[in-house]
């Protein structure tokens, strides 16, 4: 008799949509050595794994601080389309976009020392204009359209440009919060305000707040997946990790 499986899919490092996506809030972060999970890779894999008859449940092993809004949403949407039981097992970190992904699963498990939540939105802009002036660099930029140059690090932002970015951040955040509220069925407005303040919570507090369903590790995740499937399951890790090395790590490998 063939063994029935719970497929383990890692979600690690920064969550981005493709190789050219910025892996962090500012453009410099892709040059750091941390790995990344690409949403297009995960979504493509999920389309294939759902047709595997022996796979009766999917466990997402999460250890990530989050990533870009689009990439997080893309994976979360794909998870919600899966008819098989889905379980999120948060290891050390499951914050921001990574928690968005976890919330799309039917059940969430985390360790008492896991860092969970961080529900909020931020945007950083590097301003090099003063440095450029001090070292004698002059940059001429030619644009058409009032907001075409928004985000350029080589010029100071106008008040209208600041408001433009703030409006975008607010829109992203509203969508993010609504998704968490719906995924976790949160109806208490005071509770919602607390958990969407950008704070992170340790596992025990997250359980009390309803951000997760159980405390435990990989064995607990496998047990819950089996209960949801109605059969005994064996953990089966995805062949070939969805996590890829960061830009700097790839460059160093080429140089060695």
TIFI-181153 format. One record per residue: x, y, z of N, C-alpha, C, O, CB in turn. Coordinates in steps of 0.05 Angstrom, whole numbers, padded with zeros to 5 digits, always signed. Glycine has a CB too. Example, Ala and Ser with C-alpha at 12.3 -4.5 7.8 and 13.67 -1.06 7.14 Angstrom:
! residues 2
+00264-00114+00156+00246-00090+00156+00264-00066+00156+00285-00066+00169+00226-00089+00181
+00257-00045+00142+00273-00021+00143+00258+00001+00157+00268+00023+00161+00282-00012+00114
This chain:
! residues 256
+00017-00024+00000+00000+00000+00000+00018+00025+00000+00036+00027+00016-00019+00000+00024
+00012+00043-00018+00027+00068-00020+00022+00086+00004-00001+00089+00013+00021+00083-00046
+00044+00098+00014+00042+00116+00036+00029+00143+00028+00035+00153+00006+00069+00121+00049
+00013+00154+00045+00000+00179+00040+00017+00202+00052+00028+00199+00073-00029+00180+00051
+00018+00224+00038+00038+00244+00044+00026+00271+00052+00004+00279+00043+00056+00248+00020
+00042+00285+00069+00038+00314+00073+00062+00327+00061+00084+00325+00071+00034+00321+00105
+00058+00342+00039+00080+00355+00026+00088+00380+00041+00072+00397+00047+00072+00362-00004
+00114+00382+00047+00125+00405+00062+00137+00424+00042+00155+00417+00027+00146+00395+00083
+00128+00449+00042+00138+00469+00024+00150+00492+00040+00136+00505+00055+00115+00480+00005
+00176+00496+00038+00189+00517+00054+00183+00545+00042+00182+00549+00018+00219+00513+00054
+00178+00564+00060+00176+00592+00053+00196+00606+00071+00191+00611+00094+00146+00604+00058
+00219+00613+00059+00241+00624+00075+00253+00649+00062+00251+00653+00038+00263+00603+00078
+00264+00666+00079+00277+00690+00070+00257+00710+00060+00233+00708+00066+00296+00684+00047
+00266+00730+00045+00249+00751+00035+00230+00739+00013+00239+00722-00002+00265+00774+00023
+00206+00748+00012+00186+00738-00007+00183+00759-00029+00174+00781-00024+00158+00733+00008
+00190+00751-00053+00190+00769-00076+00177+00755-00100+00173+00731-00099+00218+00780-00083
+00171+00770-00120+00156+00758-00143+00174+00747-00165+00166+00731-00181+00138+00778-00154
+00199+00756-00166+00217+00747-00187+00245+00755-00182+00251+00771-00163+00208+00756-00214
+00264+00746-00199+00292+00752-00195+00299+00781-00195+00318+00790-00183+00309+00738-00216
+00283+00797-00209+00289+00826-00211+00274+00842-00190+00277+00867-00189+00282+00836-00238
+00257+00829-00173+00242+00844-00153+00261+00853-00130+00279+00838-00123+00220+00826-00142
+00256+00876-00119+00271+00884-00096+00264+00866-00073+00241+00863-00067+00266+00914-00089
+00284+00855-00059+00280+00837-00038+00279+00851-00011+00287+00839+00010+00301+00815-00037
+00269+00875-00010+00267+00889+00015+00256+00916+00011+00249+00924-00012+00294+00891+00028
+00253+00932+00032+00240+00958+00030+00256+00979+00015+00245+00999+00006+00234+00968+00057
+00282+00975+00012+00299+00994-00003+00315+00979-00024+00321+00955-00019+00317+01011+00015
+00323+00991-00046+00336+00977-00067+00362+00964-00060+00371+00945-00073+00341+00996-00089
+00376+00972-00038+00402+00961-00031+00399+00933-00019+00419+00918-00019+00416+00979-00012
+00377+00926-00008+00374+00901+00006+00379+00876-00011+00388+00856+00000+00348+00899+00018
+00373+00876-00037+00378+00852-00053+00408+00845-00054+00415+00822-00060+00369+00855-00081
+00426+00864-00047+00454+00858-00048+00464+00844-00023+00487+00837-00021+00470+00884-00052
+00446+00841-00003+00453+00827+00021+00452+00797+00015+00442+00788-00005+00435+00835+00044
+00463+00781+00034+00467+00753+00029+00443+00735+00034+00444+00711+00028+00489+00743+00044
+00422+00746+00046+00399+00729+00053+00385+00717+00029+00386+00728+00008+00379+00745+00069
+00372+00694+00034+00358+00680+00012+00331+00693+00007+00323+00712+00020+00355+00651+00018
+00317+00682-00013+00291+00693-00020+00273+00670-00030+00283+00651-00041+00294+00715-00041
+00247+00674-00026+00227+00656-00038+00212+00671-00059+00203+00693-00054+00208+00645-00016
+00210+00659-00083+00197+00673-00105+00168+00663-00109+00163+00639-00112+00213+00669-00131
+00150+00682-00109+00121+00674-00110+00114+00660-00136+00098+00641-00135+00104+00699-00108
+00126+00667-00158+00119+00654-00183+00127+00624-00183+00114+00607-00194+00132+00668-00207
+00149+00619-00169+00159+00591-00166+00139+00575-00148+00132+00552-00154+00187+00591-00153
+00131+00587-00126+00112+00574-00107+00085+00568-00121+00075+00546-00119+00108+00590-00082
+00075+00588-00134+00048+00586-00147+00049+00564-00169+00031+00547-00170+00040+00612-00160
+00070+00564-00184+00073+00543-00205+00075+00515-00193+00063+00496-00203+00098+00548-00222
+00090+00513-00171+00093+00487-00158+00066+00478-00146+00060+00454-00148+00114+00488-00136
+00051+00496-00134+00025+00488-00122+00006+00477-00143-00010+00459-00137+00013+00513-00108
+00007+00488-00167-00011+00478-00188-00004+00449-00195-00022+00434-00204-00008+00496-00213
+00021+00441-00192+00028+00413-00198+00023+00395-00175+00014+00372-00178+00057+00412-00206
+00027+00404-00150+00025+00387-00127-00004+00380-00120-00009+00358-00110+00038+00400-00103
-00022+00397-00127-00050+00391-00120-00061+00367-00136-00081+00355-00128-00068+00415-00126
-00048+00360-00158-00057+00338-00174-00044+00311-00166-00051+00290-00176-00051+00343-00203
-00025+00312-00147-00013+00288-00137-00031+00274-00118-00037+00284-00096+00015+00294-00123
-00041+00250-00125-00061+00236-00110-00051+00228-00082-00067+00227-00063-00071+00212-00125
-00026+00221-00080-00015+00212-00054-00012+00235-00034-00011+00230-00010+00012+00199-00058
-00011+00259-00044-00008+00283-00026-00036+00291-00016-00053+00300-00032+00005+00307-00041
-00041+00287+00009-00067+00292+00021-00069+00318+00036-00091+00327+00042-00075+00269+00039
-00046+00330+00041-00045+00356+00055-00020+00370+00048+00000+00358+00039-00048+00352+00086
-00019+00396+00052+00005+00412+00046+00011+00429+00071-00005+00443+00082+00000+00431+00021
+00037+00426+00079+00046+00442+00102+00067+00462+00093+00087+00455+00080+00059+00423+00124
+00062+00487+00098+00080+00509+00091+00098+00515+00115+00089+00525+00135+00065+00535+00082
+00123+00508+00112+00143+00512+00134+00154+00540+00131+00171+00545+00113+00166+00490+00133
+00145+00558+00148+00151+00587+00145+00172+00597+00164+00171+00592+00188+00125+00603+00149
+00192+00610+00153+00212+00624+00169+00221+00648+00153+00241+00648+00138+00237+00605+00176
+00205+00669+00155+00209+00693+00138+00200+00718+00151+00180+00718+00166+00194+00689+00111
+00213+00741+00147+00204+00766+00158+00184+00780+00140+00173+00801+00147+00228+00785+00161
+00178+00768+00117+00158+00780+00099+00171+00787+00072+00191+00776+00064+00147+00805+00111
+00158+00806+00058+00169+00813+00031+00151+00834+00018+00139+00850+00032+00170+00788+00013
+00149+00833-00008+00134+00853-00023+00104+00846-00022+00097+00823-00020+00143+00855-00052
+00087+00867-00022+00058+00861-00020+00047+00843-00042+00032+00825-00037+00043+00887-00021
+00056+00848-00067+00045+00832-00089+00053+00802-00087+00036+00785-00090+00056+00843-00116
+00078+00797-00080+00087+00769-00078+00073+00755-00055+00066+00731-00058+00118+00769-00074
+00070+00768-00033+00056+00756-00010+00027+00750-00017+00017+00728-00011+00057+00774+00015
+00014+00769-00030-00014+00765-00039-00016+00742-00059-00035+00726-00057-00025+00791-00051
+00003+00740-00077+00002+00720-00098+00002+00692-00086-00013+00674-00094+00025+00723-00118
+00020+00688-00066+00021+00661-00054-00003+00656-00037-00015+00634-00037+00047+00659-00036
-00012+00677-00021-00036+00673-00004-00060+00666-00021-00076+00649-00013-00041+00699+00012
-00064+00679-00044-00087+00674-00061-00086+00645-00072-00106+00632-00074-00087+00694-00085
-00061+00636-00079-00058+00609-00090-00065+00588-00068-00077+00568-00075-00030+00605-00100
-00058+00594-00044-00064+00575-00022-00094+00573-00017-00104+00551-00013-00050+00585+00004
-00107+00596-00019-00137+00596-00014-00152+00580-00036-00174+00572-00032-00147+00624-00012
-00139+00577-00059-00152+00562-00081-00148+00532-00078-00160+00517-00093-00140+00571-00108
-00131+00523-00059-00126+00495-00056-00148+00481-00040-00156+00491-00019-00098+00490-00041
-00159+00459-00050-00180+00445-00037-00170+00426-00015-00184+00419+00003-00196+00429-00057
-00145+00418-00017-00133+00400+00003-00127+00416+00029-00124+00440+00029-00107+00387-00007
-00126+00402+00052-00119+00415+00077-00092+00429+00075-00073+00418+00065-00119+00395+00100
-00091+00454+00086-00066+00469+00086-00060+00478+00114-00077+00487+00129-00068+00494+00067
-00035+00474+00122-00025+00481+00148-00001+00498+00146+00017+00492+00130-00020+00455+00165
+00001+00519+00162+00025+00536+00164+00039+00528+00190+00028+00529+00211+00018+00566+00163
+00065+00522+00187+00081+00517+00211+00102+00539+00212+00122+00539+00196+00095+00489+00210
+00099+00558+00230+00117+00581+00233+00140+00572+00251+00136+00563+00273+00103+00606+00245
+00164+00576+00241+00188+00569+00257+00197+00595+00272+00183+00603+00290+00211+00559+00239
+00219+00606+00265+00229+00630+00281+00213+00655+00274+00206+00670+00292+00258+00634+00276
+00208+00660+00249+00195+00684+00240+00171+00678+00222+00173+00663+00203+00214+00703+00226
+00149+00692+00227+00126+00691+00210+00112+00718+00212+00091+00720+00224+00106+00667+00217
+00125+00738+00200+00116+00765+00204+00110+00779+00177+00119+00770+00156+00136+00782+00219
+00094+00800+00179+00087+00816+00155+00076+00799+00133+00056+00785+00137+00112+00832+00145
+00087+00800+00109+00077+00784+00087+00078+00754+00091+00061+00740+00080+00092+00790+00062
+00097+00745+00108+00098+00716+00114+00074+00708+00131+00063+00686+00128+00124+00710+00129
+00065+00726+00149+00041+00720+00164+00016+00721+00147-00002+00706+00151+00038+00739+00188
+00016+00739+00127-00006+00740+00108-00009+00713+00095-00031+00702+00092-00001+00762+00086
+00013+00701+00087+00013+00674+00074+00003+00653+00094-00014+00637+00087+00041+00667+00064
+00013+00655+00119+00004+00635+00139-00026+00637+00144-00039+00617+00148+00019+00640+00165
-00036+00662+00145-00064+00666+00151-00083+00654+00129-00106+00649+00134-00070+00695+00154
-00072+00650+00105-00088+00639+00084-00091+00608+00087-00109+00596+00075-00075+00645+00056
-00075+00596+00104-00077+00568+00109-00100+00562+00129-00109+00580+00143-00051+00556+00121
-00110+00538+00128-00133+00531+00145-00126+00530+00175-00143+00535+00192-00145+00505+00136
-00101+00523+00181-00092+00522+00209-00063+00533+00210-00048+00530+00191-00093+00493+00220
-00057+00545+00233-00030+00556+00237-00018+00545+00263-00032+00546+00284-00030+00587+00237
+00006+00536+00262+00021+00525+00285+00047+00541+00288+00059+00547+00268+00026+00494+00282
+00054+00547+00312+00079+00562+00317+00092+00553+00343+00078+00542+00361+00074+00592+00317
+00117+00558+00345+00132+00552+00370+00127+00574+00390+00121+00597+00383+00162+00550+00364
+00128+00568+00416+00125+00590+00436+00144+00613+00433+00138+00635+00441+00128+00578+00464
+00167+00608+00420+00187+00629+00416+00186+00641+00388+00204+00657+00381+00214+00619+00422
+00167+00633+00372+00165+00644+00345+00157+00674+00347+00143+00682+00365+00144+00628+00328
+00166+00689+00327+00159+00717+00325+00137+00719+00304+00141+00712+00280+00184+00736+00318
+00114+00729+00312+00090+00727+00295+00076+00754+00293+00075+00770+00312+00070+00706+00306
+00065+00760+00270+00049+00785+00267+00063+00805+00250+00067+00801+00226+00042+00796+00294
+00071+00828+00262+00083+00849+00247+00065+00859+00225+00074+00866+00203+00110+00840+00235
+00039+00860+00230+00019+00866+00210+00018+00896+00206+00009+00911+00224-00009+00855+00217
+00028+00905+00184+00029+00934+00178+00045+00937+00152+00054+00918+00140+00043+00950+00201
+00047+00962+00143+00060+00967+00117+00079+00990+00120+00074+01010+00134+00039+00974+00095
+00102+00988+00106+00122+01010+00107+00134+01013+00080+00134+00995+00063+00144+01004+00128
+00144+01037+00075+00159+01043+00051+00183+01060+00058+00179+01080+00072+00142+01056+00029
+00207+01053+00049+00230+01069+00055+00241+01081+00029+00239+01069+00008+00252+01052+00069
+00251+01105+00031+00263+01118+00008+00291+01128+00016+00294+01142+00036+00246+01141-00002
+00311+01121+00001+00338+01130+00006+00342+01157-00007+00337+01160-00031+00359+01109-00006
+00350+01177+00009+00355+01204-00002+00384+01210-00003+00397+01214+00018+00340+01225+00016
+00395+01209-00027+00424+01214-00031+00430+01242-00041+00453+01248-00048+00435+01194-00051
+00410+01259-00042+00413+01286-00054+00433+01303-00040+00450+01316-00053+00386+01300-00055
+00433+01303-00013+00452+01319+00002+00480+01308-00001+00499+01323-00004+00444+01319+00032
+00483+01281-00001+00510+01269-00004+00521+01276-00032+00544+01282-00035+00508+01238-00001
+00503+01274-00052+00512+01280-00079+00523+01309-00081+00543+01314-00095+00489+01276-00099
+00509+01327-00068+00518+01355-00069+00545+01359-00055+00562+01373-00065+00496+01374-00055
+00549+01345-00033+00573+01348-00017+00598+01337-00033+00619+01349-00030+00571+01333+00009
+00594+01316-00048+00617+01305-00062+00618+01314-00091+00634+01304-00107+00616+01274-00062
+00602+01334-00098+00603+01346-00124+00591+01332-00147+00599+01335-00170+00631+01351-00130
+00571+01315-00141+00558+01300-00163+00532+01315-00169+00515+01320-00152+00552+01271-00155
+00528+01321-00195+00504+01334-00204+00489+01315-00223+00501+01306-00243+00510+01361-00218
+00464+01310-00217+00448+01291-00233+00425+01306-00246+00409+01318-00232+00438+01268-00216
+00424+01305-00272+00402+01318-00287+00382+01296-00294+00389+01275-00306+00412+01332-00313
+00357+01300-00287+00335+01281-00293+00314+01295-00310+00305+01317-00304+00323+01270-00266
+00306+01281-00331+00285+01292-00349+00261+01274-00348+00263+01251-00355+00296+01295-00378
+00239+01285-00340+00214+01269-00338+00191+01284-00350+00191+01308-00354+00208+01263-00308
+00170+01269-00357+00145+01280-00365+00123+01267-00347+00122+01243-00345+00139+01275-00396
+00108+01283-00334+00088+01273-00315+00096+01282-00287+00119+01277-00279+00086+01242-00317
+00078+01294-00273+00084+01306-00247+00097+01287-00227+00114+01294-00211+00059+01318-00235
+00088+01261-00228+00097+01242-00208+00116+01221-00219+00122+01201-00205+00073+01228-00196
+00126+01226-00243+00144+01206-00255+00170+01202-00240+00181+01180-00241+00150+01214-00284
+00179+01222-00226+00204+01220-00212+00202+01212-00183+00221+01212-00168+00219+01245-00214
+00177+01204-00174+00173+01197-00146+00190+01173-00139+00191+01153-00153+00143+01191-00141
+00205+01175-00117+00221+01153-00107+00250+01155-00115+00267+01139-00106+00210+01127-00118
+00257+01174-00133+00285+01177-00140+00302+01185-00116+00294+01203-00101+00288+01198-00163
+00324+01171-00111+00341+01178-00088+00358+01203-00092+00373+01211-00074+00358+01155-00080
+00357+01215-00116+00376+01236-00122+00363+01264-00120+00376+01284-00128+00386+01232-00150
+00339+01266-00110+00327+01292-00106+00309+01292-00082+00299+01271-00074+00311+01300-00131
+00305+01315-00070+00288+01317-00047+00259+01315-00055+00252+01323-00078+00293+01344-00032
+00243+01304-00038+00215+01299-00045+00198+01324-00038+00203+01338-00018+00203+01275-00030
+00179+01330-00056+00160+01352-00050+00139+01341-00031+00136+01317-00027+00147+01362-00076
+00123+01359-00019+00102+01351-00001+00081+01335-00016+00069+01316-00005+00089+01375+00012
+00076+01341-00041+00056+01326-00057+00066+01298-00062+00050+01279-00062+00051+01341-00084
+00092+01295-00067+00103+01269-00072+00102+01252-00046+00096+01228-00047+00132+01271-00082
+00108+01264-00023+00106+01250+00002+00077+01240+00007+00073+01218+00016+00115+01268+00025
+00058+01257+00001+00030+01250+00005+00022+01227-00014+00007+01209-00006+00012+01274+00001
+00033+01228-00038+00028+01207-00058+00037+01180-00047+00022+01160-00049+00042+01213-00084
+00061+01179-00036+00071+01153-00025+00056+01145-00001+00050+01121+00003+00101+01156-00019
+00049+01164+00017+00034+01158+00041+00007+01146+00033-00003+01127+00047+00030+01183+00058
-00006+01156+00012-00032+01146+00003-00029+01117-00006-00046+01100-00001-00043+01164-00019
-00007+01112-00020-00002+01084-00030+00002+01065-00007-00009+01043-00006+00023+01084-00049
+00018+01074+00013+00023+01057+00036-00003+01051+00051-00008+01029+00060+00043+01070+00055
-00020+01072+00053-00046+01068+00067-00064+01048+00052-00077+01032+00064-00060+01095+00070
-00064+01050+00025-00080+01032+00009-00070+01003+00012-00086+00985+00015-00079+01041-00021
-00044+00999+00010-00032+00973+00014-00040+00962+00042-00048+00939+00044-00002+00973+00012
-00037+00979+00062-00042+00970+00090-00072+00962+00094-00078+00943+00107-00034+00992+00109
-00090+00978+00082-00118+00973+00085-00125+00945+00073-00140+00930+00085-00135+00995+00072
-00113+00940+00050-00118+00914+00037-00107+00891+00054-00120+00871+00058-00106+00914+00008
-00083+00895+00063-00069+00875+00080-00086+00869+00105-00091+00845+00111-00041+00885+00088
-00094+00889+00119-00110+00886+00144-00136+00872+00138-00145+00854+00153-00115+00913+00157
-00149+00879+00116-00175+00866+00109-00171+00837+00103-00188+00820+00111-00187+00880+00084
-00149+00830+00091-00143+00802+00085-00139+00786+00111-00150+00764+00114-00119+00799+00067
-00124+00797+00129-00119+00783+00155-00145+00780+00170-00151+00759+00181-00098+00799+00172
-00161+00801+00170-00187+00801+00185-00205+00779+00173-00218+00765+00188-00200+00828+00183
-00205+00777+00147-00222+00757+00134-00211+00728+00138-00226+00710+00145-00225+00763+00105
-00185+00725+00134-00173+00699+00136-00175+00687+00164-00179+00663+00167-00144+00700+00128
-00173+00704+00184-00173+00694+00212-00200+00699+00226-00203+00694+00250-00151+00708+00228
-00219+00709+00210-00246+00714+00221-00246+00731+00246-00258+00724+00266-00260+00687+00226
-00233+00754+00245-00231+00772+00267-00253+00793+00266-00255+00808+00246-00203+00786+00268
-00269+00793+00286-00292+00812+00287-00290+00833+00309-00305+00852+00309-00318+00796+00290
-00272+00829+00328-00268+00847+00350-00250+00870+00340-00226+00866+00335-00255+00833+00374
-00261+00894+00337-00247+00917+00326-00223+00925+00344-00202+00934+00334-00265+00940+00322
-00226+00923+00370-00204+00930+00388-00181+00911+00385-00158+00919+00385-00214+00931+00418
-00188+00885+00383-00167+00865+00378-00154+00870+00351-00129+00868+00349-00180+00837+00379
-00169+00876+00331-00159+00881+00304-00139+00904+00305-00118+00903+00292-00181+00886+00284
-00146+00925+00319-00129+00949+00321-00102+00941+00334-00081+00951+00326-00143+00971+00337
-00103+00924+00355-00079+00916+00369-00061+00899+00352-00037+00904+00350-00086+00901+00394
-00072+00879+00338-00055+00861+00323-00045+00873+00296-00027+00862+00284-00070+00835+00318
-00058+00894+00288-00049+00907+00263-00034+00933+00267-00033+00951+00250-00073+00913+00245
-00022+00935+00291-00006+00959+00298+00023+00956+00289+00038+00975+00294-00008+00963+00328
+00030+00934+00277+00058+00930+00269+00074+00915+00289+00097+00908+00284+00071+00956+00263
+00062+00909+00313+00076+00895+00334+00080+00865+00327+00064+00854+00311+00061+00897+00361
+00101+00853+00338+00103+00824+00335+00097+00812+00362+00101+00824+00383+00132+00816+00325
+00089+00787+00362+00081+00773+00386+00095+00746+00387+00099+00733+00366+00050+00769+00388
+00102+00737+00411+00113+00710+00414+00090+00690+00412+00066+00698+00415+00128+00707+00441
+00097+00665+00408+00077+00644+00402+00053+00643+00422+00030+00642+00413+00090+00619+00401
+00059+00643+00448+00038+00640+00468+00018+00663+00466-00006+00659+00468+00050+00638+00496
+00029+00688+00464+00011+00711+00462-00005+00711+00436-00028+00718+00435+00027+00737+00464
+00009+00702+00414-00005+00700+00388-00028+00680+00390-00049+00685+00377+00015+00691+00366
-00025+00659+00405-00046+00639+00409-00070+00652+00423-00093+00648+00416-00036+00615+00424
-00064+00667+00444-00085+00680+00460-00100+00701+00443-00124+00705+00447-00072+00694+00484
-00086+00714+00425-00098+00734+00408-00113+00722+00384-00127+00737+00370-00077+00754+00398
-00109+00697+00379-00123+00684+00356-00107+00686+00330-00118+00681+00309-00149+00696+00353
-00082+00694+00332-00066+00695+00308-00057+00668+00298-00051+00664+00274-00041+00713+00312
-00055+00649+00317-00048+00621+00310-00068+00602+00323-00085+00611+00340-00019+00614+00318
-00067+00577+00316-00086+00557+00327-00074+00538+00347-00088+00528+00365-00099+00542+00304
-00048+00532+00344-00035+00513+00362-00006+00521+00367+00006+00535+00350-00036+00484+00350
+00005+00512+00389+00033+00514+00395+00046+00487+00389+00035+00466+00396+00039+00523+00424
+00069+00488+00376+00082+00462+00370+00102+00466+00347+00108+00488+00338+00062+00441+00362
+00113+00443+00338+00132+00444+00316+00124+00426+00293+00100+00424+00287+00159+00435+00326
+00143+00414+00280+00136+00399+00255+00119+00374+00261+00103+00367+00244+00162+00390+00241
+00123+00361+00284+00107+00338+00290+00078+00346+00294+00059+00332+00286+00118+00324+00314
+00074+00369+00308+00047+00379+00312+00033+00386+00286+00010+00380+00282+00047+00403+00331
+00048+00398+00268+00038+00406+00242+00029+00381+00227+00008+00380+00214+00059+00422+00226
+00046+00360+00228+00039+00335+00214+00014+00322+00226-00003+00311+00212+00063+00315+00215
+00013+00323+00253-00010+00311+00267-00036+00326+00259-00057+00313+00253-00006+00313+00297
-00036+00352+00258-00060+00368+00251-00067+00363+00222-00091+00360+00215-00055+00398+00256
-00047+00362+00204-00052+00356+00176-00066+00329+00173-00084+00326+00156-00026+00357+00160
-00057+00309+00188-00069+00283+00187-00098+00283+00197-00116+00271+00185-00053+00263+00204
-00103+00298+00219-00130+00300+00229-00149+00313+00209-00172+00305+00206-00131+00316+00256
-00139+00333+00196-00155+00347+00175-00160+00330+00151-00181+00332+00139-00141+00373+00167
-00141+00313+00144-00144+00295+00121-00160+00270+00128-00172+00258+00110-00117+00287+00111
-00160+00262+00153-00174+00238+00161-00157+00213+00157-00168+00191+00157-00199+00236+00147
-00131+00216+00152-00113+00193+00147-00086+00199+00160-00079+00221+00166-00110+00188+00117
-00071+00177+00164-00044+00180+00175-00025+00189+00153-00025+00176+00131-00034+00154+00189
-00009+00210+00158+00008+00221+00137+00037+00219+00144+00045+00219+00168+00000+00249+00131
+00054+00218+00124+00083+00219+00127+00093+00245+00114+00084+00252+00092+00096+00194+00113
+00110+00258+00129+00122+00284+00119+00139+00278+00094+00156+00260+00094+00138+00298+00141
+00135+00294+00074+00150+00291+00049+00158+00319+00039+00142+00335+00030+00133+00276+00027
+00184+00325+00042+00194+00351+00034+00195+00355+00004+00201+00336-00011+00221+00356+00046
+00189+00379-00004+00191+00385-00033+00219+00380-00043+00239+00388-00030+00183+00414-00038
+00222+00368-00066+00248+00363-00078+00257+00388-00091+00245+00398-00110+00247+00339-00098
+00279+00399-00081+00289+00424-00092+00276+00447-00078+00251+00451-00081+00284+00426-00123
+00290+00462-00063+00279+00484-00046+00269+00507-00063+00281+00513-00084+00299+00494-00026
+00247+00520-00054+00238+00544-00068+00254+00568-00060+00252+00589-00072+00208+00549-00061
+00271+00564-00039+00288+00586-00030+00312+00589-00048+00324+00568-00055+00296+00582+00000
+00318+00613-00056+00342+00617-00072+00360+00637-00058+00351+00654-00043+00333+00628-00100
+00387+00635-00063+00405+00653-00050+00402+00682-00059+00392+00687-00081+00434+00644-00056
+00409+00700-00042+00407+00728-00049+00427+00736-00070+00444+00720-00078+00411+00746-00024
+00425+00761-00080+00441+00770-00102+00471+00769-00095+00487+00760-00111+00434+00799-00109
+00478+00778-00071+00506+00779-00063+00518+00750-00061+00540+00745-00070+00510+00793-00037
+00502+00732-00051+00511+00704-00048+00516+00692-00076+00535+00678-00080+00490+00687-00033
+00498+00699-00095+00502+00688-00123+00527+00700-00135+00542+00686-00149+00477+00695-00140
+00532+00726-00131+00556+00739-00142+00581+00727-00130+00601+00722-00145+00555+00769-00137
+00581+00722-00104+00605+00710-00091+00611+00683-00102+00635+00675-00105+00601+00709-00061
+00590+00667-00107+00594+00640-00117+00608+00641-00145+00624+00624-00151+00568+00625-00119
+00600+00661-00161+00612+00663-00188+00641+00671-00186+00658+00664-00203+00596+00684-00205
+00648+00687-00165+00675+00697-00162+00694+00675-00151+00718+00676-00156+00676+00721-00144
+00683+00656-00136+00700+00635-00123+00709+00614-00143+00723+00595-00135+00686+00623-00100
